[in-house]
Amino acid sequence: MSTVGSQCRYDSDFSEDSTIPSSESEEEPLYPISKIPTFCLYPPEIPDGRFIWNCPGCDYNIDFLNLSTDIVNQLPDDTKLLLDSKTWTIKDEPIQFLFLTLASEHYKDHLPADIRSAMSPSV
């Protein structure tokens, strides 16, 4: 840009469009959201005063009063102690972490195979 008196004049070699080409600015999402069941897009919830989560997409449930031995055996010791204490609530942080982990693992069963395979760690 050069100034002539009080007027500004722009050099033509700097007047090209500076937009990003569409191939760079409009990247396609890694996983098309339309392939994911809607209920999987929201955090799972257990109503207050309840201890069972029912999957909104099938008949699977997690009963925190009757967790399977397989699940309990994989828990950290502090979570096992908390569950054994019978003084926990569904809102306690370790229980919430366990719940969200178990529900997230189950939600993977509802994803299309191509998305599940893309989520698997490559060896």
Secondary structure, 3 states (H helix, E strand, C coil): CEEECCEEECCHHHCCCCCCCHHHHCCCCCCCHHHCCHHHHCCCCCCCCCCEEECCCCCCEEECCCCCHHHHHCCCHHHHHHHHHCCCCCCCHHHHHHHHHHHHHHHHHHCCHHHHHHHCCCC
